[in-house]
């Protein structure tokens, strides 16, 4: 089985301001804000939801393809994908655009100011979901609006079951859009905050959304996750991480675990635990694609955490 991972491919530039934003922003001058923060620490990471999910899936020796549009500056990322065994088969280069870029400045209170340039991501709709039988499952992760709408329809027309993961793209859509996504998708996954927004937008409870798909998965950080399916709610425990270094990309790691379980036909108790462990491993590392392990090592950690092995 092969998964198609539709979503963003982006560079994440992370800067750290060794102070607190609140000490430099005057509340009575917020209407004419003009501030600059000296950030002596800067790191640039390969990221984007599609890239992160594909990377995590590759760690588990599963076949998955990132699908999206990138810019003329993508060469360093492309070399990284090649070195780590990720395929560019469904990645299109837009010559007159930059790859999507996130510029994130964090202060000592973990507050963040982010500027995001979508660039080539706005062309993701130009990359089609293949209908030749080469893809057996998909995920619709945050991407450009047109790309998400187009890929959902293409997945459905090709008869490819897919996970709908609105994530940070939620502001791009209205209630009718979400209704359509839910009707086309086989599974829906959100974090608890996104879940509340989605449920308010469509006027449905978690249980009612679950009735319209095969499963509705809600992650809750350190409190674990919930899987609503078949008229029941399954509680998935969180895994205690070795350390908490960087939460960015944990949701993508979790979603790779969901894909693996679905691709292998596992029950939700095991699928959710695989996803939970993947998120816990990622949070102990800075950056979204800097953690690494073999399938055997992951299996051993799974056994240590849950007391049994998965096939």
C-alpha positions, 0 to 999 in steps of 0.5 A: 500500500502507498499513501499520498500525503497532500499538504505543505512543503515549507522552510521553517526559519526559527529565531529566538528573542532572549527577552519578552515581547510584552516588555517592548510592546506598549499597550496604548500604542498597539495601533501604531506598532513599530518594533524590532527584536534582536534574535541572535539565535536562528535555525532553518528547518525543512518542514511543512505538513506533507514533508513532516508526515512523509518523513515520519512514515518513512522512518517506519518503512512505509511507502508514502509520497509527499504531494504539493508545490514548491519553489525555485529555492527547493534544491536543499530540501530536495537533496534532504528528501533524496538522502532520507529516501523520500520521493519527489514523484508528486512534488511540482516545482514552480519556477517563479515562486519561492517555497512556502516560508514560515518566519517564527520569532519566539520569546522567553515565555514561548510566545511566538510572532509568525509571518508566513509566505505561501509562495508556491503552496498556492499552486498545489492544486496543479498537482493532481491526485493519481487515479491509476491505482498506485495510491491506496490511501491519502491524507489531506493536510493543511495546504493552499485553499484551492489545493485542499478543495481540489485534492479532496474531490480528486481523492473521492473521484478516484475512490481513495479513502483519505484523512481530512486534517484541517489544522492551521488551514481552518480559517480558509474555509466556511461551514459549507466547505467543512461539511463537504470535506467531512462528507468526502473523507473517510476519517477526520483528525483534529487537535482539541482546539481545532475540534471545538472550532470544527464542531461549532462551524458545522453545528455537530458534536464529536459523536455526530461527526463520527457518525458521518465518517469511519472515525473522528480522532481528537488529539489532546497533547499530554492528555492523550487522544480520543477516537470516536468510531462505531458508536464508542469513544476510545481513549488513547494514553499519552506517552511520557517523552524523554524530554520536551524540546519542541512541540512543532511537528508533533501533530504531523508525527501523530498523523503518520502513525494513523496512516501506518495503522490504517495501511496495515489494518490495525485496530484503533487501540494499537493505531492510536498508540503508535501515533501517540508514541511517534508524537512523544519521540518527536517532541524530544527533538528540536526541529520537525525532521531531526529525530530518527529510529529504525522500525525495530527500535520503534517496536522496542519502544512501543513494547516498553510503553504498552507491554505488547508488540504490534505486527 
